[in-house]
Amino acid sequence: MERENGSAGSAPAVLSVRGIAHRFRKNRVLTGVTFDGGQGKCIGVIGLNACGKSTLLSILAGIRKPDEGEFVCFGHRMFREKGWFPRLISYVPQENPLIGELSVRDNVRLWTGGTDRDESILDRMQIAELMEKRTADLSEGTRRRLAIACAMAGRRPVLIMDEPASSLDLHQKDVIHRCMREYLRQEGTILLATHDEEEIRSCDALYYIDGGRASETKAEEAIRRLREGR
Amino acid sequence: MNNPRIKLFFELEIKKGLALLPSFLLMLSVTVGILAIASAIFCAAMGKDHVLPHLSVAIVSPDQDEMTQTAADLIRDMESVRSIATLDFMDREKAEKQFGSGSVQAIIYLPENLYDSIDSGENLPVTVKISKESGLASTLFRELAESGASLIQTSEASIYALAQVSLTYPLTGSAQDLMNKMAVSYISTIMNRGSVWNETMLSAYGTVTPAMYYALSVMLLTVLLFGTAFAVFYSGGEESAGRLLRRDGVGGVAQSAAKITAMTIVLWILLTAWYFALFLAGFTGFRPAAALLLLFAAFSVSSFVHLIYCFARGESAVFFYAVISIVLFFLSGGIVPKTVFPAWLARIGSALPTGVLEQYLSVLLYGGSFGAAGGRGVFMPASVILYGAAMAAAGTWRWENARL
């Protein structure tokens, strides 16, 4: 994404995550996860597979309930005011939330319905010419672009993405990264989980999750730890 | 429905369901075509329109008196005898030669003065020789011969009783004449079993013909199998979408309701088309009210589909659904009538959702009363709806509370 890595604290915090804890049955997955995120910043959540990144993102997207913790977004205590989740946060989970039997147009309608839709994102994501196609007939990469386009078209101020560029070719990655940069330029805030080196280097702030805890780190350190598998 | 997203979701689910119809109907047509070709080849290979081999039976009668001949002709012309055997009078030598060569599978040896011996009450025994190599046909023939003998004994008992009465209370004419007349009358009436049974035929299929019964079975099987096509409503992407939609205000109940509504509409179209096809084939009359009531059946099947797919997630869900459907279909008497089941199994079959549905469809399509069909009266349609509602509720609970 070719952005300078910097501190999320340099911009006013629009995301404040405090002490998030979660467990699956008896296994503690997250323990006291705490960080902040500023407007127009890209925050990376890094860690080995199954370290709890996706769990954390799904909690912050309002899909899953935490056992403990607080999440404040634009001044709203999100776990108490759940109605704000769909208004403030777009979410692209690891598994595309697209309905395969519907056309691209119908999926766009479903995921952006009732909101002020940004049609230009469909062009920038090279989706506009595919509107009448059945979604299940699209390639994996195109479906990924569509899912991200649907999330961005809703014009919400926070975008949470779980490994957005996994399994994409370089051209499709470039398309997605261009759109992410544009989103950040428009003062949107991105929170993403990733293993992609380019994405890690372009994040403004990085948090490495290990043993259920998140600690702030730098890009090179995060990449080294990922390579070493620790 | 204040949330426009809910309305949109309903609209899209229905659109999605209707989009499945053409491909499923194509798949069904291909399947039926393949089955028809396979059946035709099988029948051609068998080269006959019945399962049992025809049995040749020789009748050896030492005295060719008229009454014996008449009685033998009566037996030979009985429908139940003709369907499995051809009876021919032969001399003893020829009959035994053919029995030895296998071209005759049974010999009936009539004793001399058979008719007189019956008249006098002496009742000389008839000897029947049956080949052991003719399998099921000879077993059937043996049972038929025993039944016939039993029938004749009953007739004789009646005739002798009447003769005794005529001796005690003198009638005009000789007792022998009376007995002869009664014997001829009695035998010609009672032995004509085919026509008597045709009028009061009891069938394992109940009040419908086998063709009507299997037409209904195929109809039920078709809608159950359509459930495999509905797996797309519950794929991984759908689950992921479902979770996000729940966050966006389209709750699990609304999502389940939309899915069940979409499936119900599609299945209702399918059931109504089947009903119309049965009408065109002359199996039934077409009543718009019955077509409308098929909605309950469609709802019940949709709820069943919803329940199964909400519990059986992942790659094996379709397989699981198909297995459960086929087992229920069999237990509900879809493959063979429940009347051939042991009583306890038939009771279970009738109580299953598919069993209730089968009875409901039978009454709707072929007429009759709900009470007569399942002994439940007006509770049968209510059972169809309640089963549907219970399955829908259980599936919805699961969809709402599925672990991430």
Interface residues (C-beta under 8 A of the other chain):
Chain A: S58 A61 G62 I63 R64 K82 F85 P86 Y91 P93 E95 N96 P97 L98 I99 G100 E101 L102 D106 R109 L110 G113 G114
Chain B: P4 R5 L8 F9 L12 K15 K16 A19 L20 V232 S235 G236 G237 E238 E239 S240 A241 R243 L244 R247 D248 G249 L404
